[in-house]
Amino acid sequence: MADRMEVAKQFMALSADRKFDEVGALLADDVVASNPMTGAVSGKDAVMAGMRSQPEMPGMTITWSDPSAEGDTVSSVGSGLPFGPIKMTLAFNADHKINKIDIGMGG
């Protein structure tokens, strides 16, 4: 699980820094991402397009809790957003690539 915890930390840091090419290297080709604002998106290209299209939010920083393992997934709670905390859960394939990203409201 240690490898997956490190991948999760890298994913959060690289996403926050908008280093999308490096984020893409962490994703499986068949990744599925879902969140309450945009619904589900399938495939690395579609997920990356969605990430790149998110507007920058100057002055707003998400602070992520240390990730925790829950079975085969890694989760973290982010705070600092005007609408409250969000929870991100990542699932992985056998190669430690992220194949599922679930983002939900609340912690």
Stockholm file with secondary structure:
# STOCKHOLM 1.0

chainA/1-107         MADRMEVAKQFMALSADRKFDEVGALLADDVVASNPMTGAVSGKDAVMAGMRSQPEMPGMTITWSDPSAEGDTVSSVGSGLPFGPIKMTLAFNADHKINKIDIGMGG
#=GR chainA/1-107 SS CHHHHHHHHHHHHHHHTTCHHHHHTTEEEEEEEEETTTEEEESHHHHHHHHHHSCCCTTCCCEECCCEEETTEEEEEEECCTTCCEEEEEEECTTSCEEEEEEEECC
#=GC SS_cons         CHHHHHHHHHHHHHHHTTCHHHHHTTEEEEEEEEETTTEEEESHHHHHHHHHHSCCCTTCCCEECCCEEETTEEEEEEECCTTCCEEEEEEECTTSCEEEEEEEECC
//
